[in-house]
């Protein structure tokens, strides 16, 4: 284990890192030129008192607080991994709560927590390829939860022209201060209540295609190199 990983396993170090990360996100939001497209989509549902799932790739997680200026409660599903604890602490400083687990690889307890939040009128953010991939390939947990709760899934992605893309499994994108960025909501994906297992698999593939299409369109608009999804057999 590297020195940085050993340091980050210390609770005090993670707390300090989360404060710094939240401060960085606020600074990038303040100094960047950001355009958010499709805000009428979530707003229409929120005005009707209808919660929903928000799906975004793990590599595009950092600036997701930018998409939620609304007064309604929004929670994110965060893994129990030490990196997940750092993310949970960070979004807490940004004013958001989290659900511990994984919508893609978690057990029934995580799904139950998601359903409980949705039933109480809270919207929930999930990373269908998290917490460890394969990159930009959706697992069916989000679709299953949306079907059980009777809510739609809204795809969401962002990009930034001035950014750093890490060589991590998810190709994590970090916008730089004073960047030009675009965030865009996709059209709602509805899951019929009587969907069977094959329907869930098909809709999950559709979610994956829509999220990838949305991400690639935004990256192309700002001249970024296309990030391809990982091979299906990747772990």
Secondary structure, 3 states (H helix, E strand, C coil): CCHHHHHHCCHHHHHHHHHHHHHHHHHHHHHCEEEEECHHHHHHHHHCCCCCEEECCHHHCCCHHHHCCCCCCEEEEECCCHHHHHHHHHHHHCCCEEEECCCCCCCHHHHHHHHHHHHCCCEEEECCCCCCCCCCCCCCHHHHHHHHHCCCEEEEEEEECCEEECCCCCCCEEECCCCEEEEEEEEEECCCCCCCHHHHHHHHHHHHHHHHHHHHHHHHHCCCCCCCCCCCCCC
